Structures are given as structure tokens and as C-alpha cells.
Amino acid sequence: MPTLTLPLETQQTLRQTTDPNAYDLALGQDYEAYAARILTSKGLPTYQPQQHFILSTDHKQYRERGKCPIVDDPLSGGLRSRHFDPRLLRPYQRDLLVKVGKTRRLSVEVKALTPAAFRKHQIWVGCCPKWDLKQFRVAALLLIDQETKEIWVAPEASEWLRVKDQEDVMAYAVPRHLLSPVDAWIDAIKDSYADGLKELA
């Protein structure tokens, strides 16, 4: 299991998901900050870039903070929930950036999941368009157990499965047996970018 170095009281301040059908921006940012502190404490300087939602309406882009409402979806002829609102795809935005040199950064995505998610053989990690439209390479997807605060790393995207979720939307799922402890990923990054990390020392 991943070894956590943060004080227990810090871990206890992190909330758990109360509405699985809603997107909770504040909760997501809290877990991103948590993961950043873990990576930094283990020798990988990590920070959160400023996040905004990018809204696309009539080919214009707008920026908005906070939750997005349920919207009318002309493609399906009905309402589309926040969970699959295309305005939440954020193709140009990153959860975390890891410094591996003076100018080099690795993009890391973070997903905080309920304990029930980790009991399934296939762990749902998001709708396909969210990942397919990303305009940058994701170095790692970190999956955090909201109950234990353990951090796991998903395998390479080539090993993800395409499945239909409860709303009949194509989504990616990660086979649970392919998860690896975050410490193993950290060690691999340190080995791969040893020279760059020395520049930061």
C-alpha cells in the first residue's frame, strides 16, 4: 500500500463524495492539493495550476468558476447532467504539474473515488471524450481512495477499457489489478528524470 506522510489531521479534513451524480469542484481541488503535497513530500516538486471551466456556446469560449448546471442538450433531445456536460471536458487544463527540470513539467490528472469504486474489477475513470480531447500528454492518472486516502496510479491509457456506463455513455475503465502504488511511480520518475531533478536541488 502507498505510504502516506501527511499528518492524520490533514487527511481527515478531506471530504467524501455525497452526490455521485454531481461534479464537486471544491472537493476535486482539495484532493489535487492533497496529491500535490504527497508528491512534493516524496521528492517530486508538484503544484496546482489555476483551474477554470471552459464553456463553449455558439463557438465562443467563456470561463466560469464553480459548478456547471444541468443543461439542455440538443444532441440527445433532453437534459444532460453536469457529469457529462461537454463544458466540463477541459481539454487544455491540467490538474497537477510535476517539476522534473528547470523548464520541464509532467502533467498529472487526479481522480478521487469512493471506496465502492475500488471494490469493482473495472474502475470507471471518466467519459471517453474527456480523455480523447485532451491537448497534452498525461504522464499519470492518480486515483485516490476517499476513505483511506491511499493513492494508486492507473496503467498506461493503452490498457484502459472502453465501456458503457449507467447513462449509456462510452467511458474509460481501468482494470483494478493493473493499478500500482504511487511510490512505485514516484521511484520510476526519479530514475527517468534524475538529471533534471538534480537541477532543482
C-alpha positions in Angstrom: 0.0 0.0 0.0 1.2 3.6 -0.6 2.8 5.1 2.5 1.3 8.5 3.4 3.4 11.1 5.1 0.9 13.8 5.9 -0.4 14.2 9.4 -3.6 12.3 10.2 -5.5 15.5 10.9 -4.7 16.8 7.4 -6.1 13.6 5.9 -9.3 13.9 8.0 -10.1 17.3 6.6 -10.7 15.8 3.2 -14.4 15.3 2.4 -16.0 12.4 0.7 -18.4 12.5 -2.3 -22.0 13.0 -1.2 -23.7 13.1 -4.6 -22.1 10.7 -7.1 -24.1 12.4 -9.9 -22.7 15.9 -9.3 -19.4 17.4 -10.1 -17.9 19.0 -6.9 -15.2 21.4 -8.0 -14.0 22.2 -4.4 -13.7 18.6 -3.5 -11.7 17.8 -6.6 -9.3 20.7 -5.9 -8.8 19.6 -2.3 -7.7 16.1 -3.4 -5.5 17.6 -6.1 -3.8 19.7 -3.4 -3.5 16.6 -1.2 -1.8 14.6 -4.1 0.5 17.6 -4.8 1.6 17.6 -1.1 2.2 13.9 -1.2 4.3 14.0 -4.4 6.3 17.0 -3.1 7.0 15.4 0.2 8.4 12.4 -1.6 10.8 14.4 -3.7 8.8 15.5 -6.8 8.0 19.2 -6.6 4.4 19.5 -7.6 1.9 22.3 -7.9 -1.7 23.1 -9.0 -2.1 25.4 -12.0 -5.0 27.8 -11.7 -8.2 26.0 -12.9 -11.2 27.3 -14.7 -14.1 25.7 -16.5 -14.1 26.4 -20.3 -17.6 26.9 -21.6 -18.3 26.5 -25.3 -21.5 28.2 -26.6 -22.1 29.2 -30.2 -18.4 28.6 -30.9 -17.4 31.2 -28.3 -15.4 30.3 -25.2 -16.2 31.6 -21.8 -14.7 31.0 -18.4 -16.5 30.3 -15.2 -15.7 29.2 -11.7 -17.7 26.7 -9.8 -20.3 24.0 -10.7 -21.9 23.8 -14.1 -25.7 23.4 -14.1 -27.8 20.7 -15.8 -28.2 22.0 -19.4 -30.4 21.3 -22.4 -28.7 19.0 -24.8 -29.9 19.3 -28.4 -27.8 16.3 -29.4 -29.8 13.9 -27.2 -33.1 15.8 -27.3 -33.2 16.2 -23.5 -31.2 17.3 -20.5 -27.6 16.4 -20.0 -26.3 16.1 -16.4 -23.4 18.0 -15.0 -21.5 14.7 -15.0 -21.4 14.5 -18.8 -21.8 18.2 -19.6 -19.3 18.8 -22.6 -18.4 22.1 -20.9 -16.5 20.1 -18.3 -14.2 18.4 -20.7 -11.4 21.0 -20.1 -9.1 19.8 -23.0 -6.4 22.3 -22.3 -6.3 22.1 -18.5 -4.2 20.2 -16.1 -4.8 19.1 -12.5 -1.2 19.0 -11.4 2.2 19.8 -12.8 5.3 18.0 -11.6 8.7 19.7 -11.9 11.3 17.3 -13.4 13.7 20.0 -14.5 14.1 23.8 -14.6 11.7 24.1 -17.6 10.2 20.6 -17.9 6.9 19.6 -16.4 4.8 16.4 -16.3 1.0 16.7 -16.4 -0.8 14.5 -13.8 -4.5 14.0 -13.5 -6.2 13.3 -10.2 -9.5 11.5 -9.6 -10.8 11.0 -6.0 -13.1 7.9 -5.9 -15.4 6.5 -3.3 -14.4 3.2 -1.6 -17.0 1.4 -3.6 -15.3 2.2 -6.8 -12.2 0.3 -5.7 -14.2 -2.8 -4.9 -15.1 -3.2 -8.6 -13.0 -5.2 -11.1 -13.2 -2.2 -13.5 -12.7 1.3 -12.1 -14.5 4.0 -14.1 -12.3 7.0 -14.7 -14.3 9.3 -16.9 -16.2 9.6 -20.2 -14.2 9.0 -23.3 -14.5 12.5 -24.8 -12.9 14.0 -21.7 -9.7 12.0 -22.3 -9.8 11.8 -26.1 -9.9 15.6 -26.5 -7.0 16.4 -24.2 -4.4 18.5 -25.9 -1.5 17.3 -23.9 0.1 14.1 -22.8 -1.0 12.8 -19.4 2.1 11.4 -17.5 -0.1 9.7 -14.9 -3.6 9.3 -13.6 -3.7 9.2 -9.8 -6.7 7.5 -8.2 -7.3 8.4 -4.6 -9.5 6.4 -2.2 -11.6 9.0 -0.4 -11.8 6.8 2.7 -8.3 5.5 3.2 -6.5 8.4 1.3 -4.4 5.8 -0.5 -3.1 6.9 -3.9 -2.9 4.5 -6.8 -1.6 5.0 -10.4 -3.6 3.8 -13.4 -1.8 1.9 -16.1 -1.0 3.5 -19.5 -4.0 4.6 -21.4 -3.5 1.9 -24.0 -4.6 -0.6 -21.4 -7.8 1.2 -20.5 -11.1 -0.4 -21.5 -14.0 1.3 -23.3 -17.3 0.5 -21.6 -20.8 1.9 -21.4 -21.7 3.5 -18.0 -25.0 3.7 -16.3 -26.2 6.6 -18.5 -25.2 4.6 -21.7 -22.3 6.9 -22.4 -19.0 5.5 -23.5 -16.5 5.7 -20.7 -13.0 4.5 -19.9 -12.4 1.9 -17.2 -9.2 0.7 -15.6 -8.8 -2.9 -14.6 -8.2 -2.9 -10.9 -5.4 -5.5 -10.9 -3.3 -3.1 -13.1 -3.2 -0.3 -10.5 0.2 0.3 -9.0 1.2 2.1 -5.7 2.1 5.7 -6.1 5.5 5.1 -4.5 6.5 2.8 -7.4 5.6 5.5 -9.9 7.5 8.2 -8.0 10.6 5.9 -8.0 10.3 5.4 -11.7 10.0 9.1 -12.4 13.0 9.9 -10.2 15.1 7.3 -12.1 13.9 8.7 -15.5 14.5 12.3 -14.7 17.4 12.1 -12.3 19.4 14.8 -14.0 16.6 17.2 -14.3 15.7 16.8 -10.6 19.3 17.5 -9.6 18.9 20.9 -11.3 16.1 21.7 -8.9 18.1 20.7 -5.8 
